[in-house]
Structure formats: structure tokens, C-alpha cells
Amino acid sequence: MSVWIAIAATAVGCYLVKLAGLLVPANALERPVVQRLAALLPVALLAALTAQQTFSANGALVLDARVAGVAAAALALVLRAPFLVVIGAAVLVTAGVRAVTG
């Protein structure tokens, strides 16, 4: 039963957050600082999530095949490769390192 309580609480919480967003006055959202923050925040959050998922396991710093995959993806991005090529390079390098080391 506690699972359903958690699901209901999450649904109510999501609704309240959306309602709070609708209640923000329009002039507050039109400020240049707010617009700049809104443009940069998703990129920063995605970068932090990628770093956390790449360099940690069980709360410890880990350098394994994932690091090589992210490095390959970064190199492909620097070379201006298309998105699917970037993903493919990351997958192939990660799989190759795992096959060699494990």
C-alpha cells in the first residue's frame, strides 16, 4: 500500500509544482536574468547528470569504460560529427574497452 501512497504523493506534488509555475507573473519571467538562467539551466543539469553517471558508482569515483565512451563522444562533437555518429562512437568505444578489459 505504501507504493500507492508514494505514487499519489508524487502526482499531487507534480500538479502543485505545475500550478505554482502558472501562478508566476509574466513580468517576472520577462526579466533578462531569468531568461538567461532558463536557457542555461537545462544544459548545466544535463552536464551534471552525465558527469555523475559517468564517473561514479556506489558513491565512489570510478574510471572505467564509460569514461572512454564519453571521451570518444566529446571528440566526435569537436569534429562536428552528426548526433547519431556521436552516439555510435560512444557506444562502440565503451563496448570495445569493456570487451578488452573484462
N, CA, C and O atoms as CSV, one atom per row, in Angstrom:
chain,resi,resn,atom,element,x,y,z
A,1,MET,N,N,0.812,-1.196,0.000
A,1,MET,CA,C,0.000,0.000,0.000
A,1,MET,C,C,0.856,1.261,0.000
A,1,MET,O,O,0.422,2.295,-0.509
A,2,SER,N,N,2.059,1.198,0.558
A,2,SER,CA,C,2.900,2.387,0.626
A,2,SER,C,C,3.352,2.843,-0.761
A,2,SER,O,O,3.662,4.018,-0.959
A,3,VAL,N,N,3.390,1.915,-1.719
A,3,VAL,CA,C,3.749,2.298,-3.083
A,3,VAL,C,C,2.691,3.218,-3.659
A,3,VAL,O,O,3.023,4.195,-4.330
A,4,TRP,N,N,1.436,2.926,-3.412
A,4,TRP,CA,C,0.354,3.758,-3.931
A,4,TRP,C,C,0.330,5.121,-3.254
A,4,TRP,O,O,-0.025,6.123,-3.876
A,5,ILE,N,N,0.703,5.158,-1.989
A,5,ILE,CA,C,0.792,6.447,-1.304
A,5,ILE,C,C,1.895,7.288,-1.931
A,5,ILE,O,O,1.723,8.489,-2.137
A,6,ALA,N,N,3.020,6.665,-2.232
A,6,ALA,CA,C,4.128,7.384,-2.870
A,6,ALA,C,C,3.728,7.877,-4.260
A,6,ALA,O,O,4.065,8.999,-4.638
A,7,ILE,N,N,3.016,7.054,-5.018
A,7,ILE,CA,C,2.561,7.454,-6.356
A,7,ILE,C,C,1.582,8.627,-6.261
A,7,ILE,O,O,1.678,9.579,-7.036
A,8,ALA,N,N,0.652,8.564,-5.325
A,8,ALA,CA,C,-0.320,9.645,-5.143
A,8,ALA,C,C,0.373,10.930,-4.694
A,8,ALA,O,O,0.052,12.014,-5.182
A,9,ALA,N,N,1.317,10.812,-3.771
A,9,ALA,CA,C,2.042,11.996,-3.299
A,9,ALA,C,C,2.853,12.617,-4.425
A,9,ALA,O,O,2.925,13.841,-4.533
A,10,THR,N,N,3.461,11.794,-5.259
A,10,THR,CA,C,4.222,12.306,-6.385
A,10,THR,C,C,3.311,13.008,-7.386
A,10,THR,O,O,3.658,14.075,-7.892
A,11,ALA,N,N,2.164,12.432,-7.675
A,11,ALA,CA,C,1.219,13.056,-8.603
A,11,ALA,C,C,0.731,14.394,-8.069
A,11,ALA,O,O,0.655,15.367,-8.820
A,12,VAL,N,N,0.401,14.458,-6.786
A,12,VAL,CA,C,-0.050,15.720,-6.190
A,12,VAL,C,C,1.077,16.744,-6.208
A,12,VAL,O,O,0.854,17.916,-6.509
A,13,GLY,N,N,2.288,16.297,-5.884
A,13,GLY,CA,C,3.434,17.204,-5.902
A,13,GLY,C,C,3.690,17.767,-7.285
A,13,GLY,O,O,3.945,18.963,-7.425
A,14,CYS,N,N,3.627,16.929,-8.314
A,14,CYS,CA,C,3.820,17.394,-9.689
A,14,CYS,C,C,2.747,18.401,-10.084
A,14,CYS,O,O,3.041,19.404,-10.735
A,15,TYR,N,N,1.526,18.141,-9.698
A,15,TYR,CA,C,0.435,19.070,-10.004
A,15,TYR,C,C,0.662,20.409,-9.320
A,15,TYR,O,O,0.448,21.458,-9.927
A,16,LEU,N,N,1.094,20.383,-8.057
A,16,LEU,CA,C,1.322,21.625,-7.326
A,16,LEU,C,C,2.486,22.427,-7.909
A,16,LEU,O,O,2.429,23.656,-7.948
A,17,VAL,N,N,3.534,21.747,-8.359
A,17,VAL,CA,C,4.655,22.447,-8.983
A,17,VAL,C,C,4.204,23.096,-10.292
A,17,VAL,O,O,4.582,24.230,-10.587
A,18,LYS,N,N,3.404,22.384,-11.071
A,18,LYS,CA,C,2.896,22.961,-12.317
A,18,LYS,C,C,1.979,24.145,-12.027
A,18,LYS,O,O,2.037,25.157,-12.726
A,19,LEU,N,N,1.148,24.030,-11.018
A,19,LEU,CA,C,0.262,25.131,-10.640
A,19,LEU,C,C,1.072,26.341,-10.170
A,19,LEU,O,O,0.738,27.479,-10.500
A,20,ALA,N,N,2.120,26.100,-9.411
A,20,ALA,CA,C,2.972,27.208,-8.961
A,20,ALA,C,C,3.617,27.906,-10.150
A,20,ALA,O,O,3.750,29.129,-10.147
A,21,GLY,N,N,4.016,27.156,-11.159
A,21,GLY,CA,C,4.600,27.750,-12.357
A,21,GLY,C,C,3.609,28.618,-13.111
A,21,GLY,O,O,3.990,29.635,-13.691
A,22,LEU,N,N,2.347,28.230,-13.108
A,22,LEU,CA,C,1.318,29.022,-13.791
A,22,LEU,C,C,0.986,30.300,-13.041
A,22,LEU,O,O,0.498,31.259,-13.640
A,23,LEU,N,N,1.245,30.330,-11.734
A,23,LEU,CA,C,0.912,31.492,-10.921
A,23,LEU,C,C,2.001,32.562,-10.918
A,23,LEU,O,O,1.801,33.644,-10.367
A,24,VAL,N,N,3.157,32.271,-11.531
A,24,VAL,CA,C,4.239,33.255,-11.595
A,24,VAL,C,C,3.825,34.357,-12.552
A,24,VAL,O,O,3.389,34.074,-13.667
A,25,PRO,N,N,3.954,35.625,-12.130
A,25,PRO,CA,C,3.556,36.729,-13.018
A,25,PRO,C,C,4.422,36.779,-14.274
A,25,PRO,O,O,5.602,36.433,-14.235
A,26,ALA,N,N,3.836,37.206,-15.374
A,26,ALA,CA,C,4.547,37.241,-16.659
A,26,ALA,C,C,5.720,38.203,-16.635
A,26,ALA,O,O,6.744,37.943,-17.266
A,27,ASN,N,N,5.586,39.318,-15.913
A,27,ASN,CA,C,6.688,40.287,-15.891
A,27,ASN,C,C,7.910,39.731,-15.164
A,27,ASN,O,O,9.029,40.172,-15.431
A,28,ALA,N,N,7.728,38.785,-14.264
A,28,ALA,CA,C,8.869,38.153,-13.597
A,28,ALA,C,C,9.625,37.249,-14.561
A,28,ALA,O,O,10.842,37.106,-14.452
A,29,LEU,N,N,8.921,36.646,-15.493
A,29,LEU,CA,C,9.551,35.742,-16.453
A,29,LEU,C,C,10.209,36.481,-17.611
A,29,LEU,O,O,11.018,35.896,-18.331
A,30,GLU,N,N,9.882,37.742,-17.802
A,30,GLU,CA,C,10.427,38.515,-18.917
A,30,GLU,C,C,11.738,39.213,-18.583
A,30,GLU,O,O,12.316,39.869,-19.450
A,31,ARG,N,N,12.219,39.091,-17.357
A,31,ARG,CA,C,13.488,39.708,-16.970
A,31,ARG,C,C,14.637,39.008,-17.679
A,31,ARG,O,O,14.620,37.787,-17.835
A,32,PRO,N,N,15.647,39.782,-18.115
A,32,PRO,CA,C,16.785,39.186,-18.840
A,32,PRO,C,C,17.537,38.136,-18.027
A,32,PRO,O,O,17.987,37.131,-18.578
A,33,VAL,N,N,17.675,38.359,-16.730
A,33,VAL,CA,C,18.394,37.389,-15.887
A,33,VAL,C,C,17.639,36.057,-15.847
A,33,VAL,O,O,18.247,34.990,-15.925
A,34,VAL,N,N,16.337,36.128,-15.726
A,34,VAL,CA,C,15.521,34.905,-15.680
A,34,VAL,C,C,15.582,34.174,-17.013
A,34,VAL,O,O,15.676,32.947,-17.041
A,35,GLN,N,N,15.532,34.904,-18.106
A,35,GLN,CA,C,15.590,34.268,-19.422
A,35,GLN,C,C,16.952,33.619,-19.654
A,35,GLN,O,O,17.033,32.526,-20.213
A,36,ARG,N,N,18.028,34.294,-19.224
A,36,ARG,CA,C,19.368,33.716,-19.378
A,36,ARG,C,C,19.507,32.455,-18.534
A,36,ARG,O,O,20.061,31.454,-18.988
A,37,LEU,N,N,19.002,32.509,-17.303
A,37,LEU,CA,C,19.060,31.344,-16.423
A,37,LEU,C,C,18.242,30.189,-16.993
A,37,LEU,O,O,18.676,29.038,-16.945
A,38,ALA,N,N,17.073,30.487,-17.526
A,38,ALA,CA,C,16.225,29.446,-18.097
A,38,ALA,C,C,16.873,28.793,-19.315
A,38,ALA,O,O,16.636,27.616,-19.587
A,39,ALA,N,N,17.686,29.548,-20.045
A,39,ALA,CA,C,18.359,28.989,-21.219
A,39,ALA,C,C,19.553,28.125,-20.819
A,39,ALA,O,O,19.848,27.137,-21.491
A,40,LEU,N,N,20.243,28.482,-19.735
A,40,LEU,CA,C,21.462,27.770,-19.353
A,40,LEU,C,C,21.233,26.622,-18.371
A,40,LEU,O,O,22.039,25.693,-18.320
A,41,LEU,N,N,20.172,26.667,-17.605
A,41,LEU,CA,C,19.939,25.659,-16.573
A,41,LEU,C,C,19.811,24.235,-17.111
A,41,LEU,O,O,20.412,23.335,-16.525
A,42,PRO,N,N,19.069,23.973,-18.185
A,42,PRO,CA,C,18.983,22.595,-18.684
A,42,PRO,C,C,20.341,22.029,-19.119
A,42,PRO,O,O,20.615,20.848,-18.909
A,43,VAL,N,N,21.183,22.860,-19.719
A,43,VAL,CA,C,22.498,22.395,-20.149
A,43,VAL,C,C,23.346,22.026,-18.938
A,43,VAL,O,O,24.023,20.999,-18.942
A,44,ALA,N,N,23.309,22.862,-17.902
A,44,ALA,CA,C,24.081,22.590,-16.693
A,44,ALA,C,C,23.592,21.320,-15.993
A,44,ALA,O,O,24.400,20.519,-15.520
A,45,LEU,N,N,22.284,21.139,-15.928
A,45,LEU,CA,C,21.746,19.939,-15.289
A,45,LEU,C,C,22.098,18.676,-16.069
A,45,LEU,O,O,22.422,17.650,-15.472
A,46,LEU,N,N,22.037,18.742,-17.389
A,46,LEU,CA,C,22.397,17.585,-18.203
A,46,LEU,C,C,23.880,17.256,-18.061
A,46,LEU,O,O,24.249,16.084,-17.984
A,47,ALA,N,N,24.724,18.273,-18.028
A,47,ALA,CA,C,26.160,18.051,-17.846
A,47,ALA,C,C,26.446,17.427,-16.480
A,47,ALA,O,O,27.266,16.516,-16.376
A,48,ALA,N,N,25.782,17.906,-15.443
A,48,ALA,CA,C,25.982,17.345,-14.108
A,48,ALA,C,C,25.504,15.905,-14.039
A,48,ALA,O,O,26.172,15.065,-13.437
A,49,LEU,N,N,24.367,15.604,-14.640
A,49,LEU,CA,C,23.859,14.240,-14.655
A,49,LEU,C,C,24.793,13.311,-15.417
A,49,LEU,O,O,25.047,12.189,-14.977
A,50,THR,N,N,25.306,13.769,-16.555
A,50,THR,CA,C,26.241,12.961,-17.335
A,50,THR,C,C,27.516,12.693,-16.543
A,50,THR,O,O,28.010,11.566,-16.527
A,51,ALA,N,N,28.045,13.709,-15.895
A,51,ALA,CA,C,29.266,13.526,-15.094
A,51,ALA,C,C,29.028,12.568,-13.939
A,51,ALA,O,O,29.864,11.707,-13.660
A,52,GLN,N,N,27.906,12.711,-13.273
A,52,GLN,CA,C,27.607,11.832,-12.138
A,52,GLN,C,C,27.446,10.387,-12.591
A,52,GLN,O,O,27.938,9.473,-11.929
A,53,GLN,N,N,26.771,10.172,-13.695
A,53,GLN,CA,C,26.560,8.813,-14.192
A,53,GLN,C,C,27.831,8.203,-14.776
A,53,GLN,O,O,27.982,6.981,-14.780
A,54,THR,N,N,28.743,9.036,-15.267
A,54,THR,CA,C,29.965,8.543,-15.899
A,54,THR,C,C,31.046,8.224,-14.889
A,54,THR,O,O,31.721,7.200,-15.001
A,55,PHE,N,N,31.218,9.089,-13.904
A,55,PHE,CA,C,32.373,8.997,-13.023
A,55,PHE,C,C,32.079,8.444,-11.639
A,55,PHE,O,O,32.961,8.486,-10.782
A,56,SER,N,N,30.883,7.929,-11.378
A,56,SER,CA,C,30.613,7.403,-10.038
A,56,SER,C,C,29.875,6.082,-10.110
A,56,SER,O,O,29.114,5.800,-11.036
A,57,ALA,N,N,30.142,5.285,-9.081
A,57,ALA,CA,C,29.420,4.030,-8.874
A,57,ALA,C,C,29.410,3.764,-7.376
A,57,ALA,O,O,30.462,3.701,-6.740
A,58,ASN,N,N,28.232,3.610,-6.828
A,58,ASN,CA,C,28.079,3.379,-5.389
A,58,ASN,C,C,28.727,4.491,-4.570
A,58,ASN,O,O,29.284,4.229,-3.503
A,59,GLY,N,N,28.662,5.707,-5.049
A,59,GLY,CA,C,29.184,6.851,-4.327
A,59,GLY,C,C,30.688,7.048,-4.385
A,59,GLY,O,O,31.221,7.909,-3.685
A,60,ALA,N,N,31.372,6.283,-5.189
A,60,ALA,CA,C,32.828,6.398,-5.294
A,60,ALA,C,C,33.218,6.800,-6.713
A,60,ALA,O,O,32.487,6.548,-7.670
A,61,LEU,N,N,34.389,7.431,-6.827
A,61,LEU,CA,C,34.908,7.812,-8.133
A,61,LEU,C,C,35.374,6.563,-8.871
A,61,LEU,O,O,36.135,5.757,-8.335
A,62,VAL,N,N,34.905,6.414,-10.111
A,62,VAL,CA,C,35.240,5.235,-10.909
A,62,VAL,C,C,35.676,5.696,-12.299
A,62,VAL,O,O,34.995,6.497,-12.939
A,63,LEU,N,N,36.798,5.189,-12.749
A,63,LEU,CA,C,37.262,5.457,-14.106
A,63,LEU,C,C,37.261,4.129,-14.849
A,63,LEU,O,O,38.154,3.304,-14.657
A,64,ASP,N,N,36.268,3.926,-15.692
A,64,ASP,CA,C,36.138,2.665,-16.415
A,64,ASP,C,C,35.814,2.939,-17.881
A,64,ASP,O,O,36.150,3.999,-18.409
A,65,ALA,N,N,35.169,1.991,-18.525
A,65,ALA,CA,C,34.877,2.099,-19.958
A,65,ALA,C,C,33.958,3.272,-20.285
A,65,ALA,O,O,34.006,3.806,-21.394
A,66,ARG,N,N,33.131,3.672,-19.338
A,66,ARG,CA,C,32.221,4.797,-19.599
A,66,ARG,C,C,32.987,6.085,-19.884
A,66,ARG,O,O,32.570,6.900,-20.707
A,67,VAL,N,N,34.118,6.256,-19.189
A,67,VAL,CA,C,34.923,7.461,-19.402
A,67,VAL,C,C,35.458,7.487,-20.834
A,67,VAL,O,O,35.463,8.533,-21.483
A,68,ALA,N,N,35.905,6.339,-21.316
A,68,ALA,CA,C,36.402,6.260,-22.689
A,68,ALA,C,C,35.275,6.560,-23.685
A,68,ALA,O,O,35.510,7.216,-24.699
A,69,GLY,N,N,34.075,6.096,-23.410
A,69,GLY,CA,C,32.941,6.373,-24.285
A,69,GLY,C,C,32.589,7.842,-24.327
A,69,GLY,O,O,32.307,8.382,-25.396
A,70,VAL,N,N,32.601,8.506,-23.164
A,70,VAL,CA,C,32.312,9.940,-23.126
A,70,VAL,C,C,33.419,10.718,-23.839
A,70,VAL,O,O,33.145,11.700,-24.529
A,71,ALA,N,N,34.671,10.278,-23.672
A,71,ALA,CA,C,35.779,10.941,-24.365
A,71,ALA,C,C,35.630,10.797,-25.883
A,71,ALA,O,O,35.886,11.746,-26.625
A,72,ALA,N,N,35.220,9.624,-26.339
A,72,ALA,CA,C,35.004,9.422,-27.778
A,72,ALA,C,C,33.866,10.305,-28.283
A,72,ALA,O,O,33.953,10.870,-29.373
A,73,ALA,N,N,32.806,10.422,-27.497
A,73,ALA,CA,C,31.691,11.282,-27.889
A,73,ALA,C,C,32.132,12.743,-27.943
A,73,ALA,O,O,31.750,13.476,-28.855
A,74,ALA,N,N,32.935,13.165,-26.970
A,74,ALA,CA,C,33.433,14.544,-26.958
A,74,ALA,C,C,34.305,14.812,-28.181
A,74,ALA,O,O,34.208,15.874,-28.796
A,75,LEU,N,N,35.142,13.865,-28.524
A,75,LEU,CA,C,35.991,14.027,-29.709
A,75,LEU,C,C,35.140,14.116,-30.981
A,75,LEU,O,O,35.409,14.935,-31.860
A,76,ALA,N,N,34.123,13.276,-31.066
A,76,ALA,CA,C,33.239,13.330,-32.230
A,76,ALA,C,C,32.503,14.669,-32.304
A,76,ALA,O,O,32.280,15.199,-33.393
A,77,LEU,N,N,32.131,15.209,-31.149
A,77,LEU,CA,C,31.478,16.523,-31.145
A,77,LEU,C,C,32.432,17.621,-31.587
A,77,LEU,O,O,32.041,18.533,-32.315
A,78,VAL,N,N,33.680,17.536,-31.149
A,78,VAL,CA,C,34.674,18.529,-31.557
A,78,VAL,C,C,34.883,18.481,-33.069
A,78,VAL,O,O,35.099,19.510,-33.710
A,79,LEU,N,N,34.814,17.276,-33.627
A,79,LEU,CA,C,34.970,17.111,-35.070
A,79,LEU,C,C,33.681,17.401,-35.837
A,79,LEU,O,O,33.614,17.202,-37.050
A,80,ARG,N,N,32.653,17.874,-35.115
A,80,ARG,CA,C,31.360,18.235,-35.695
A,80,ARG,C,C,30.661,17.071,-36.402
A,80,ARG,O,O,30.087,17.239,-37.478
A,81,ALA,N,N,30.719,15.909,-35.792
A,81,ALA,CA,C,30.025,14.737,-36.337
A,81,ALA,C,C,28.522,14.860,-36.067
A,81,ALA,O,O,28.122,15.525,-35.112
A,82,PRO,N,N,27.697,14.234,-36.885
A,82,PRO,CA,C,26.254,14.210,-36.617
A,82,PRO,C,C,25.950,13.473,-35.311
A,82,PRO,O,O,26.749,12.666,-34.834
A,83,PHE,N,N,24.797,13.765,-34.756
A,83,PHE,CA,C,24.429,13.228,-33.448
A,83,PHE,C,C,24.483,11.706,-33.402
A,83,PHE,O,O,25.004,11.141,-32.441
A,84,LEU,N,N,23.960,11.036,-34.415
A,84,LEU,CA,C,23.969,9.570,-34.403
A,84,LEU,C,C,25.387,9.017,-34.466
A,84,LEU,O,O,25.658,7.960,-33.897
A,85,VAL,N,N,26.288,9.705,-35.142
A,85,VAL,CA,C,27.687,9.281,-35.179
A,85,VAL,C,C,28.318,9.453,-33.797
A,85,VAL,O,O,29.106,8.610,-33.368
A,86,VAL,N,N,27.983,10.523,-33.108
A,86,VAL,CA,C,28.490,10.749,-31.752
A,86,VAL,C,C,28.048,9.619,-30.828
A,86,VAL,O,O,28.858,9.066,-30.084
A,87,ILE,N,N,26.778,9.282,-30.877
A,87,ILE,CA,C,26.257,8.193,-30.035
A,87,ILE,C,C,26.896,6.870,-30.428
A,87,ILE,O,O,27.294,6.092,-29.561
A,88,GLY,N,N,26.998,6.608,-31.723
A,88,GLY,CA,C,27.622,5.362,-32.176
A,88,GLY,C,C,29.071,5.240,-31.750
A,88,GLY,O,O,29.508,4.162,-31.348
A,89,ALA,N,N,29.825,6.331,-31.830
A,89,ALA,CA,C,31.225,6.312,-31.389
A,89,ALA,C,C,31.313,6.008,-29.902
A,89,ALA,O,O,32.149,5.210,-29.480
A,90,ALA,N,N,30.460,6.635,-29.109
A,90,ALA,CA,C,30.471,6.389,-27.664
A,90,ALA,C,C,30.142,4.931,-27.354
A,90,ALA,O,O,30.787,4.309,-26.509
A,91,VAL,N,N,29.152,4.397,-28.032
A,91,VAL,CA,C,28.752,3.002,-27.791
A,91,VAL,C,C,29.861,2.040,-28.207
A,91,VAL,O,O,30.206,1.122,-27.463
A,92,LEU,N,N,30.409,2.252,-29.385
A,92,LEU,CA,C,31.451,1.340,-29.884
A,92,LEU,C,C,32.715,1.384,-29.017
A,92,LEU,O,O,33.308,0.344,-28.731
A,93,VAL,N,N,33.118,2.572,-28.607
A,93,VAL,CA,C,34.325,2.660,-27.781
A,93,VAL,C,C,34.082,2.054,-26.399
A,93,VAL,O,O,34.939,1.343,-25.875
A,94,THR,N,N,32.933,2.329,-25.813
A,94,THR,CA,C,32.616,1.751,-24.498
A,94,THR,C,C,32.574,0.230,-24.588
A,94,THR,O,O,33.142,-0.453,-23.736
A,95,ALA,N,N,31.918,-0.303,-25.597
A,95,ALA,CA,C,31.853,-1.763,-25.763
A,95,ALA,C,C,33.222,-2.337,-26.026
A,95,ALA,O,O,33.556,-3.398,-25.500
A,96,GLY,N,N,34.027,-1.660,-26.832
A,96,GLY,CA,C,35.371,-2.156,-27.113
A,96,GLY,C,C,36.248,-2.194,-25.886
A,96,GLY,O,O,36.969,-3.169,-25.670
A,97,VAL,N,N,36.200,-1.150,-25.074
A,97,VAL,CA,C,37.005,-1.128,-23.843
A,97,VAL,C,C,36.528,-2.208,-22.886
A,97,VAL,O,O,37.342,-2.878,-22.251
A,98,ARG,N,N,35.217,-2.383,-22.775
A,98,ARG,CA,C,34.692,-3.433,-21.882
A,98,ARG,C,C,35.096,-4.822,-22.386
A,98,ARG,O,O,35.397,-5.707,-21.584
A,99,ALA,N,N,35.106,-5.016,-23.692
A,99,ALA,CA,C,35.494,-6.327,-24.246
A,99,ALA,C,C,36.967,-6.606,-23.989
A,99,ALA,O,O,37.344,-7.743,-23.705
A,100,VAL,N,N,37.794,-5.589,-24.085
A,100,VAL,CA,C,39.247,-5.773,-23.887
A,100,VAL,C,C,39.578,-5.970,-22.420
A,100,VAL,O,O,40.427,-6.796,-22.082
A,101,THR,N,N,38.916,-5.218,-21.539
A,101,THR,CA,C,39.278,-5.263,-20.119
A,101,THR,C,C,38.495,-6.278,-19.305
A,101,THR,O,O,38.923,-6.651,-18.213
A,102,GLY,N,N,37.390,-6.718,-19.799
A,102,GLY,CA,C,36.582,-7.531,-18.924
A,102,GLY,C,C,36.273,-8.873,-19.417
A,102,GLY,O,O,35.589,-9.638,-18.737
